[in-house]
Amino acid sequence: MLVAHGASEVVVAPGEVLEDAALAVEGGRVVAVGPTAEVVREHPPENAERAIDAGGKTVMPGFVDSHTHALFAGDRSDEFAAKLRGESYGDILAAGGGILRTVRSVREASDEELLGNLLSHLDVMLANGTTTVEVKSGYGLDRETELRMLDVLARANREHPVDVVPTFMGAHAVPEGRDADEYADEVVDDQLPAVAEQGVAEFCDVFCEEGVFSVEQSRRVLEAGVEYGLTPKVHAEELSRLGGAQLAAEVGAASADHLLHATREDAEALAEAGVTPVFLPGTAFGLGAEYADPAPFVEAGATPAIATDFNPNCFSRSMGFATTVACVGMRMAPADAIAAATHGGACALDREGDGTGTLREGSPADLQVLDATSHVHVPYDFDTNRVECVVKAGEVVLDD
């Protein structure tokens, strides 16, 4: 049993913050949460295997980072400088940089190198309070490398405390010298059957974007993925409004991600279909682009999520920083940004049903203890990581 008591705040769930509160954990799940006096009376800290004096601290759910490309090799820091010189994302991609450059590096890397890279990134994520992270393949763009990437994701999930949720994204870019239509057929006819047989991936994602995959090509990939048991996700309306959000609604995707150019009509379609809009403010920050507006999505009744989009083009592994940029760039209230980074992320990964992303009774005991009196310090103290302790499934996995 674990008991955290005397917390200045316990963030239980969206809209539910308790002061001078405590929680108790047994069997990897929260069994009690409420005023400290009540919780410790039923669950005395002196009887617990681990007692955490959270006086003056904040206890909140672990972050659920629902969109990353954290498995990669190579270095693209020079492209950061190129963007500042005025080169666009499309310019860099057309010159053989961007995703295709990382593809070459991943194909050349050994499995052990890829695993080591990913585990080091997961260490940083954990230290910043992330307890669940989605990671995509998509830097292989051929059957062999995509399967290798998914196998590395499965190994990382077994070896690291952070839960790794694997997504197949063979349709991340069009390989050099290939036709998009022809390559989409390869993803459907060659890669997806092998991915299904391997049995690692949970989701199937596609980059529905001008110059990458059209709406119809994307639909073909996603519908084939559904036939193989993979839940759809869509990179939608990032660089232009092509129709990816409407496609996500039509195929019943778990999420539509980016949405920088989405409209109110798109927001309403996603909300009606129960698709989680995932906002990636760090991407807009890195591109110097306008931020997505979450207001139409919230007004339509959708549950927003925010995620890091950690990748070689958006090198941030901190969900705390994502909440800062969501507050400053997207004008989200701190409490709403925290909710989007926890419960919202769980919704984007179809994990809200078991309470992931909350600390309600019965929820998984995935939590972080912050050296701060309020959750507001997560986005406010943007130069400081306030995470002091992380608990995963009831076990202390990081303790400063």
N, C-alpha and C positions, 0 to 999 in steps of 0.2 A: 504494500500500500504506500502511496505517496500523498502527502498533504502539503499544500501551499496555503499559507494563512497570513492574515493581516495586510492583504494587498491594498494599496491605495485605490486601485481599480482592478476589476476583473471584467474584461470584455467577453461577454458570454456569446453574443450573436448580434446581427445587425439590429441596432436600436435598443440593445439591452446591455447596459454597462452598470456594474454594481460597485459601490464604494465600501471600503473597509470589509473586504470580502475574502472568501476562502473557497478552495475546492479540494475534493478528495478523489483519489484514483485507485481503482482496484481492477485487476485483470486487464489492464491496458485501456480502460475506459473511465470516463468521469462518472462517479457514483453520487456525488453531491456537489452543489455549488450554491452559495448564498452568503448571508452575513457571517462574518468570522465566528461570532459567538455561537451561532447555531451549528455550523459545520464542525467546529472543533469539539463541541459537546458530544456529537455522535461519532466523530472520528478524531480522537485525541492525537495531536502530533507526536507525543511521546511514545505512542504505540505504533507509529508508522515506520516502515523500513527507511523512508527518506522524508524528512520534514524540511520545507523551504520557508524560511522567515521572509515573507515578501513585504515587510513593512516599508512604506515609501516607494514601492515598486508597482509595476503594472504587469498583470498576467493576461495574456491574450492568445488566441489560437495561432498555431504555426501558419506561416504563409503557404498558400497553395499557388505555385507559379504555373499557370496553365498554358503557357506558350513559350517554348524555348527551342533553340537549335544548338544545344550545348555540347553535342558530340561532333567535334571537328578537329582538324590538324592545320598547321600552317599559321601564318601571320599576315594580316591585311591592314596593319596600322598605317601604311603609306596611303591607303585609299581614304583615310580620314583627312589627310592633308590635301589629297586630290579634290575631295568634295569642297573643302574650304577655298580651293582655287577656282571653283565654279563648275567642276565636272559633275554631271548628274549621275544618279544611280544607273540610269539606262546607258549613259556614255561609258561608264566603267564596265558594265556588263558586256556591251558591244565590243569593247577592246580586249575581251578575254579575262577580265577581272571579275570581281563579285563572286557570286555563287560558283561559277565555273572554275574559278581559281581555287576555291576551297575543295571542289570536287577532285581536282588533280592531286591536291595534297592528301586528301583522305584515301584515295586509291593507292597512293604510294606508301601510306602509313601501315604499320603492323597492327594487329589486333591489340597487342599489349600497349603500344603507344597510344592508340585511341582510348583504351580503357584508362590508362594512367592520366591522360588529359581530362577525361570526364570525371574521374574520381577527385581530381584536384579542384575542379569547378564545383562539384557537389560539396566539398569541404567548405568552400567560401560561401555557398548558398546556405548551408546549415548554420555557419557562424553568423549569418545575417537573418536567421529566424525561419528559413524555409524548411518545411517538413515533407512536402509533396511537390514534385516537379514533373511536368510533361516534357519529354524530349523527343524530337522528330529525327527520323532518318532524312534522306534527301540530299546528302552530299556524296552519293554513290552514282545514281542515275544509271545503274545497270543491276541486273539481278544479283550477281555475286557480291558486290559491295553493299548494296542495300541490305542483304541478308546478314552480312558481316556486321553492319552497324546495329541492326536489331539484336543480334546475338550479344554484342557488347553492352547494349542497354539492359538486356536480361541479366548479364553478369554483374553490372553495376548495381542493379536493384537488389541482387542477393548479397552483395558485399558492403553496401553503404546504408547507414541508417535512414537516409532520405528515401522515401518511396519514389521510384522512377516509373512514370507512366509512358509506355512506348507508343509512338505514332509512326506509321509508315507514310512517307512523303516522297515516293518515287517521282511524282509529278511536281517537283520543286522548281525545275528549270528544264529547258530543252538542251540536250547535250550538243556539244560543238559538232557542226556538220550534219545535223539531223533536222528533219522536218517535224514540226510540232504534232501534226496529225498522226504521222507514222509513229512517233515516239509514244504518244498517248495510247496507241494500239499495243505497243510493246508493254507498257505498264499494265494494261488490262489483260493481255493474253499470256505474258511471260512472267512478269514480276509478281502480280497479285496472287496467282495460284501458288507460287513458291512461298510467298509471305504467309498465306493462309496455312499451308502445310507446316511451316515452321512454328506457327502458333504463338508468336511473341507479341505482335502488334495488336493494339486495342482499337486504334482509330486509323482512318485514312484521310490524309489532308491533300489539298491541291492548291497551287498558286494560280488563282483565276485572275489574270491580269493581262492588259494589252501588251502584246509582244511576248507573252509566255503561253498560257493556255486559255483558249476561248471558253465561253460559257458552255458550249456544247461539248467541247473536249473535256472540260472539267466534270460535266454531268456524267459523261461516259465512264470516267475513272471512278467517281464517287458511287454511282449506281452499281458498278462492278464490285467495288469494295463492300457494299452492303450485301451483295450476294455471297460474299466470302466471310460475312460476319463482322465486318469492320464498320464502326460508327463514323459517319462523315464529319469532317471539319473543313472549313474553307478560309483561305487567305483572300479576303474580299475588300474591294474598294480602297486599296492602299495608295496606289499611284494615280488612279483614275476611277471613274464610276463605270464599270463594265457590266455589272449585273450579278456579281458573286453573292451579294447579300440575298437577293431574291432567290438565287439558286440554293443557298443554304436553307432558306425557309421551305422551298419546294421539296428538298430531299430529306428534311427533318434532321439537319445537322445538329451535333451537340453545341457547336459554336460557330460564329462568324467572326473573324479576327482582323484587326487593323481598323477598317471602317472610317478612314480619314475623309473619304469622299462620299460616304453614305448619306442618304436623304431621309427626311421624315417618313416618306413612304417605305423606305427600307426598314427603318426602325419599327414601324407598325407591323410589317410583314414578319420580322424576326420575333417580335413579342407574341404575335398571334400564333406562330408556329412553335413557341417555346424554345427558341434558339438563343443561347447566351451570347450577347455581344461582348467580345474581348477587346479591350483597348490597350494599346501598347505605347504609352506616352514616351518611353525612352527612345523608341524608333523615330518619332517626330522630332524629339529633342536632337538626336544624332543627325537627322537629315536636314535640320533647320526648316522643317515643314510646319504647316498649320496643324494644330492639335484637333483631334476628334472632339465632337460635342456630345457628351453623354446625355444631355437633357432630353432630347426627343425620344431616346430609348427608355429612359426612366419614366417619362410621361406616358409612353405607350404600354408600360407595365412590365418591361424586361428587367432582369436582374443583371446588372453590369459586372464584369470582371476586369481586373487589370493584371497584367503580367509583364515580365521583363523583356521578352523577345531576345534573350541573350543569344548572340551569335557573333561572328567575326565583324559584322557591320554595325552591331549595337552591343558594345562590350560592357554590359552591366549585369552583374549577378545579384544585385541587391534589390529585393522587393521594397525595402524601406525607401530607396531612392525612387523607385517607380511610384510610390505613394506621394512623394514630394512633387514630382513632375505632374502627377495627376491633379494635385491640389493647385499648383501654380499655373500650369499650362491648360488644364481642362476645367479649372474652377470647381473642383470637387471639394466638398467639406471633408475635413480629416476623418471623421467617423465613417463617411461614405467611402472614402478611399480605402480605409482599413477593411471595411466590409467587402469591397470589391476584390481585395487582395487575399481574402480568406474564404468566406462563404461563396462569393462570386466565382472564385477560381474553382471551388469544388463543383459548382453547377456546370462550369465549362467542361469538366471532366466526368460528368455524370456520377459524382460522388456525394452529392448533397443528401442522398437518402439515408446514409448512415450517420449523418451529423458531422462529417468532415468539414473543417472550416469554422466550426463553432465549438463552444465548451458547455453545451447543454448536458444534462444528465443523460447518459447513454452514448454520448459522442466519443469518438476515439480520443485518447488523451495525448493529442499532439498540440503542444503549447510552448510558448516562449515567455520567459520572465525578463522584463526590461528594467534597467536601472533608470527609471523615470517615473514620475508620479502620475502621468496621464498618457493615453494612447496618442494624444496630439503631438507628443515629442517625436514620434516616429517620422512624420513628414517635416516637422519643424526643425529638428536637429539634423539637418541633412548632411552635415560634415562628420557626424558621429554615429557609430553603430551602438545602439543602446542595449543590444541583446546580451544578457548576462548568463542565461541558462536556457537550454532547449530540452524538452521532453518529447520523446517519440514513443507512441504506444505504451505510455506509462513508465518508460525507462529514461533516465537522465543520460542523454547522449552528447551533451556539450555543457560544460560547467566552468565558467571563468572564476 
